[in-house]
Amino acid sequence: MREHKVGRAENYTDAFLATLGLILFMAFWCIATVFGVVWVMVIATALDWLRSRLIRRDTTP
């Protein structure tokens, strides 16, 4: 076997950290969006339930 000289590896630390930052930003944005949608659905359901209770109370003799 021939011996060959091994050089230094390139430094990709900055590229890795930049990519990691973007991936984490997108992940947290998606999590916030999902919980935001869930929160809106819960509030809308509660308001609809409250509205139907108030309408029933007004129509009962």
N, C-alpha and C positions, 0 to 999 in steps of 0.2 A: 504494500500500500504506500501511496505517496503521501508525504506530509504536506499539508497546505496551511498557510497562515490564516488564522481566523481574525477578522477585523472587529471593530467595535460595532455594537448594534445601534441603530438610530434611536433617538429619544422621541418617543411618541406620547410622552406624559401630557403635554399641553393639549394635543388633539384628543386624547382620551378624556381628559377633564372637561373639555368643551362639549364633547358628545354626551358625556354623562350628565352634564348640566342641562342640556336640551332634552334629554330623555326624561330626567326627573321633572323638569318643568311640564312636559306634556303629560306625564303620569299624574302629577298633582292637579293639573288642569282638568283631566278626565275625571278624577275622583271628585273634585269640587262640582263638576257639572252633574255627575250622577246623583250626588247627595242633594244638589240644588233642585233637580227634577223631582226627586223623592219628596223633598220638603214642600214643594209647590203642590204635588199631588195630595199630600196629607192635609195641607191647609185647605185646598179646594174641596176635599171630601168632608172635612169638618164644617166648612161654611155651607155646603149643600145640605148636610144633615141638620144644621142649625136652622137654615131657611125652611126646610120641610117641616120641622117641629113648629116653627112660628106660624106657618100657613095652616097646619092642622089645628093649632090652638085658636086661630082666628075663625075657622070654619065650623068648629064644633059649637052646638047651641048651648 
